[in-house]
Amino acid sequence: MGIPTSPRSAQVIDLDTARHRLRARRRLIRLAPELDGLEMVYHLASDPDTLYGMPILAWGLREDGEVVGMVPWMEALTPCHELDDPEHGHFVGYRDPETEDVFLSAPEHKVLELEHAAAYFDYEDSAETTLLQQLPETLGTHALCLDDSQASWQLKLVFGWRLYSNGEVEALLVDESRVESTPVVAGDACLYAGHSRHAVVYFFQRSIANRIRQEDPDTLEALACMVGQEG
C-alpha cells in the first residue's frame, strides 16, 4: 500500500467542468471587420509547396484575450489557425498583399481596436443567449443550404454575420418571399440565421458560387460529391 506524499487531501477533477471552462475562455466576445485586404495563407497536403491566399472577413477577440483571423470555411466562420485538414487546407499564416509580409499573429492595430471595443461594450453575462453584434458581409460569400437529404440545395448570398453571447457566429441570409423593400438592410424581417432554418450550410467564395451558377461541370461534380458525403 502506498504512502501519501502530502497531508493534503486529493482533489477530484471534473473533466466536463474543465472542458466547459476551457471553451468559455476561447469563446468569441467581439468581432472587427477586416477592411484593408489582409489574407489568410494556406496550403493543401497534396501540394504543400503551393500557397493559396484567401481574404480575411473579420478578426475575433476571444475571452482569454487571443485575437484570431476569421474566414468563411466549410460550415462555419472559422478561426484561421484552426484550419488543419489534410484534404481541405492547412493554415500557414496571415499576409499583407501590399508588402507581401507573412505573419502568425493578428496585427497590433486590430488587437487594440478589439480590446478597446470590448471594454466599451462590456455586456453583462446572462443565462439567455443574446445578440452581441452584427457584421456586414464584405467578401461576396455565398451559402449552399440543404434542408434534408432528399431536398434540393439552394445557393444564397450571405447578407451578414451575427455574433451571439455564447460565442457562436451565424450567417445572416435573406428570405426572398418576405422582402418588402429593397435594398435589404440590417433589422429587416426577411433576414434569418442560416442554421435556424437549414440543416446544413456550406460557405463558398464568390468565384466558386459563380461557377456553380454557370453550371461548370468540374465544380458541379465536386459539389455532388460533397453533398453525397453529407447525406
Secondary structure, DSSP 8 states (H G I E B T S, - for coil): ----SSSS------HHHHHHHHHHHT-EEEEEE--S--EEEEEETTEEEEEEEEE--EEEEETTS-EEEEEEEBTEEEEGGG-EETTTEEEEEEEETTTTEEESS--HHHHHHHHHHHHHS-----SS--EEEEEE--S--EEEEESSTTS--EEEE--EEEEETTS-EEEEEE-GGG--SSS--TT-TTEEEGGGT-SEEEEE-HHHHHHHHTT-HHHHHHHHHHHHHH-
